[in-house]
């Protein structure tokens, strides 16, 4: 899943760069050929590129912060009384989920149970 998310991000970056290059190319051609109506096309390409580069990563469902969202859900579920298993072993009473580095674990939440598996 993480590989798929990273691949989508890389493809999005490549498409954004291509859109910016296309917009610049059309702008240069429009000026050289005195086709000022093409400037509109280049501006639209830059606006779309700006949207892809700036606005899309801010989307709450963006895969850029999916791991952080899952960590927050795990902490909320733990505080709500869900059981915690680390590498298949149940944790002891009094365990503090906030005291460990969740970045070192793959997190899975299922049926009122939080599973943390070492990466």
C-alpha positions as CSV (number, residue, x, y, z in Angstrom):
1,X,0.0,0.0,0.0
2,X,2.8,2.4,0.9
3,X,4.5,1.6,-2.4
4,X,1.3,2.4,-4.3
5,X,0.9,5.7,-2.5
6,X,4.5,6.7,-3.2
7,X,4.1,5.7,-6.9
8,X,1.0,7.9,-7.1
9,X,2.9,10.8,-5.6
10,X,5.8,10.4,-8.0
11,X,3.5,10.2,-11.0
12,X,1.7,13.3,-9.8
13,X,4.9,15.2,-9.5
14,X,6.0,14.2,-13.0
15,X,2.6,15.2,-14.5
16,X,2.8,18.5,-12.6
17,X,6.3,19.2,-14.0
18,X,5.2,18.3,-17.5
19,X,2.2,20.6,-17.2
20,X,4.4,23.5,-16.1
21,X,6.8,22.8,-19.0
22,X,3.9,22.6,-21.5
23,X,2.5,25.9,-20.2
24,X,5.9,27.6,-20.6
25,X,6.4,26.2,-24.0
26,X,3.0,27.4,-25.2
27,X,3.7,30.8,-23.7
28,X,7.0,31.1,-25.6
29,X,5.4,30.0,-28.9
30,X,2.5,32.4,-28.4
31,X,4.8,35.3,-28.0
32,X,7.1,34.3,-30.9
33,X,4.1,33.7,-33.3
34,X,2.1,36.6,-32.0
35,X,-0.8,34.3,-31.2
36,X,-1.9,36.0,-28.0
37,X,-4.9,33.7,-27.6
38,X,-2.4,30.9,-26.8
39,X,-1.3,32.8,-23.7
40,X,-4.7,31.9,-22.3
41,X,-3.9,28.2,-22.8
42,X,-0.5,28.6,-21.1
43,X,-2.1,30.4,-18.1
44,X,-4.6,27.6,-17.7
45,X,-1.8,25.0,-17.8
46,X,0.0,26.9,-15.1
47,X,-3.1,27.2,-13.0
48,X,-3.7,23.4,-13.3
49,X,-0.1,22.8,-12.4
50,X,-0.3,25.1,-9.4
51,X,-3.5,23.3,-8.3
52,X,-1.8,19.9,-8.5
53,X,1.4,21.1,-6.8
54,X,-0.1,23.1,-4.0
55,X,-3.8,22.3,-3.3
56,X,-3.9,18.5,-3.8
57,X,-1.3,17.6,-1.1
58,X,-3.4,19.7,1.4
59,X,-6.4,17.3,0.9
60,X,-7.1,15.5,4.1
61,X,-7.3,12.2,2.3
62,X,-4.0,12.7,0.7
63,X,-1.6,9.7,1.0
64,X,1.1,12.2,2.1
65,X,-0.3,12.1,5.7
66,X,-2.0,8.7,5.7
67,X,0.5,7.3,8.2
68,X,0.0,10.2,10.5
69,X,-3.8,9.8,10.4
70,X,-3.5,6.1,11.2
71,X,-1.2,6.9,14.1
72,X,-3.8,9.4,15.5
73,X,-6.6,6.8,15.0
74,X,-4.5,4.2,16.9
75,X,-3.9,6.6,19.8
76,X,-7.6,7.5,19.9
77,X,-8.6,3.9,19.8
78,X,-6.1,3.0,22.6
79,X,-7.5,5.8,24.7
80,X,-11.0,4.4,24.0
81,X,-10.0,1.1,25.5
82,X,-8.9,-1.0,22.5
83,X,-6.5,-3.8,23.1
84,X,-2.9,-3.5,21.8
85,X,-0.7,-6.2,20.4
86,X,3.0,-5.5,19.5
87,X,4.5,-8.1,17.1
88,X,1.7,-10.5,18.0
89,X,2.1,-10.2,21.8
90,X,-0.4,-8.4,24.0
91,X,0.9,-5.5,26.0
92,X,0.7,-5.3,29.8
93,X,-1.7,-3.2,31.8
94,X,-0.5,0.3,32.3
95,X,1.2,0.4,28.8
96,X,1.5,3.9,27.4
97,X,1.1,3.9,23.6
98,X,2.3,7.5,23.5
99,X,5.6,6.4,24.9
100,X,6.7,4.5,21.8
101,X,7.7,5.7,18.3
102,X,4.9,4.6,16.1
103,X,6.9,5.4,13.0
104,X,8.8,2.1,13.6
105,X,5.6,0.1,13.3
106,X,3.1,-0.9,10.7
107,X,-0.3,-0.1,12.3
108,X,-3.5,-2.1,11.7
109,X,-6.8,-1.5,13.6
110,X,-9.3,-4.2,13.5
111,X,-12.2,-5.2,15.8
112,X,-11.4,-3.1,18.8
113,X,-7.7,-4.2,18.6
114,X,-4.6,-2.3,17.6
115,X,-1.9,-4.4,16.0
116,X,1.6,-2.9,15.8
117,X,4.1,-4.9,13.7
118,X,7.8,-3.9,13.4
119,X,8.8,-2.6,10.0
